[in-house]
Amino acid sequence: MIRRNITEEQAKVIMEKGDIPEDFRRYSRKVAVVLTQGWCPQWRAMNSYLSRLGWEKTDSEIVVFVLVYDRLSFFYDFMRFKESRFHNDHIPYVRFYRDGGFVGDSNYIGEPDFLHILKD
């Protein structure tokens, strides 16, 4: 698994496009995009297994993009965007893509279910 942090500039692009850009969705065969806030205990639990999976390289086809959006200079704008565009005001919020196509979303999700959603 490869993990990439979403930059402020990339977060602005997400807002401008109104969705996760195609270059993110097609970065690899299996992509997850996590939108969260750093203080969230459920995010901390997910971050723990995602960090471990990244070290173990369980599946190099999986790329996880992470945006801890309470660190953005435009935090409230991004939060309003995320909540209205994706109709979800919970964190963490995860969107899953396979071969560029949306396959589902979730809030907190444990490691086995996270990997299962991206499974072929």
TAGI-V722670 format. One record per residue. N is the residue number from 1. RES is the residue in one letter. PSI is psi in whole degrees, -180 to 180 (* if undefined). NEAR is the number of other C-alpha atoms within 10 Angstrom. D_LAST is the distance of its C-alpha to the last C-alpha in Angstrom with 2 decimals. Layout:
# TAGI-V722670
N:RES:PSI:NEAR:D_LAST / N:RES:PSI:NEAR:D_LAST
This chain:
# TAGI-V722670
1:M:138:19:15.01 / 2:I:139:20:17.51 / 3:R:135:18:19.59 / 4:R:133:11:21.82 / 5:N:139:13:24.61 / 6:I:128:19:25.37 / 7:T:169:15:29.02 / 8:E:-43:15:31.69 / 9:E:-42:9:31.73 / 10:Q:-37:15:28.01 / 11:A:-38:17:28.46 / 12:K:-39:15:31.28 / 13:V:-42:14:29.13 / 14:I:-45:18:26.59 / 15:M:-43:16:29.66 / 16:E:-42:12:31.19 / 17:K:-21:11:28.17 / 18:G:12:13:27.57 / 19:D:175:13:23.84 / 20:I:123:17:21.36 / 21:P:151:15:22.20 / 22:E:-35:11:19.99 / 23:D:-27:9:20.51 / 24:F:-49:19:18.89 / 25:R:-30:23:15.88 / 26:R:14:16:15.44 / 27:Y:-32:16:16.51 / 28:S:173:19:13.17 / 29:R:-36:17:9.64 / 30:K:119:26:8.94 / 31:V:138:28:12.23 / 32:A:140:27:14.09 / 33:V:119:23:17.75 / 34:V:124:27:20.10 / 35:L:119:24:23.54 / 36:T:179:25:25.96 / 37:Q:142:21:29.49 / 38:G:-29:17:30.54 / 39:W:-14:10:32.71 / 40:C:123:11:30.09 / 41:P:-36:13:29.74 / 42:Q:-36:18:26.21 / 43:W:-41:21:25.27 / 44:R:-39:15:27.04 / 45:A:-45:14:24.96 / 46:M:-44:18:21.66 / 47:N:-35:15:23.21 / 48:S:-51:12:24.07 / 49:Y:-31:13:20.62 / 50:L:-39:18:19.20 / 51:S:-44:13:22.15 / 52:R:-44:13:21.65 / 53:L:-36:16:17.99 / 54:G:-38:17:19.26 / 55:W:-35:12:21.84 / 56:E:-17:12:19.69 / 57:K:50:12:17.26 / 58:T:-32:13:14.43 / 59:D:106:13:11.85 / 60:S:-8:13:13.71 / 61:E:-13:15:10.92 / 62:I:127:23:11.32 / 63:V:131:23:14.54 / 64:V:120:25:16.39 / 65:F:133:21:19.42 / 66:V:131:18:22.13 / 67:L:113:22:25.27 / 68:V:90:18:27.92 / 69:Y:-9:23:29.92 / 70:D:-4:16:33.02 / 71:R:-5:12:33.92 / 72:L:149:17:34.16 / 73:S:-19:10:37.66 / 74:F:42:13:36.60 / 75:F:-54:14:34.91 / 76:Y:-38:12:36.29 / 77:D:-43:13:35.44 / 78:F:-41:19:31.81 / 79:M:-45:19:31.67 / 80:R:-42:14:33.22 / 81:F:-53:17:30.83 / 82:K:-46:22:27.72 / 83:E:-37:13:29.23 / 84:S:-41:11:30.37 / 85:R:-43:12:27.56 / 86:F:3:14:24.67 / 87:H:48:10:26.95 / 88:N:117:16:26.24 / 89:D:20:13:29.00 / 90:H:158:14:27.31 / 91:I:152:18:26.11 / 92:P:157:23:23.81 / 93:Y:128:21:21.83 / 94:V:132:20:18.17 / 95:R:136:20:16.29 / 96:F:139:21:12.54 / 97:Y:142:23:11.30 / 98:R:127:20:8.37 / 99:D:37:13:10.14 / 100:G:-11:18:13.28 / 101:G:143:14:12.82 / 102:F:129:14:13.55 / 103:V:-4:15:11.15 / 104:G:171:13:13.69 / 105:D:168:18:16.35 / 106:S:163:15:18.07 / 107:N:-142:18:21.15 / 108:Y:138:19:21.38 / 109:I:136:17:18.27 / 110:G:165:12:18.24 / 111:E:-49:14:16.19 / 112:P:-42:8:14.12 / 113:D:-36:10:13.24 / 114:F:-49:17:12.68 / 115:L:-35:15:10.04 / 116:H:-40:9:8.46 / 117:I:-35:16:8.39 / 118:L:-6:18:6.48 / 119:K:147:10:3.81 / 120:D:*:7:0.00
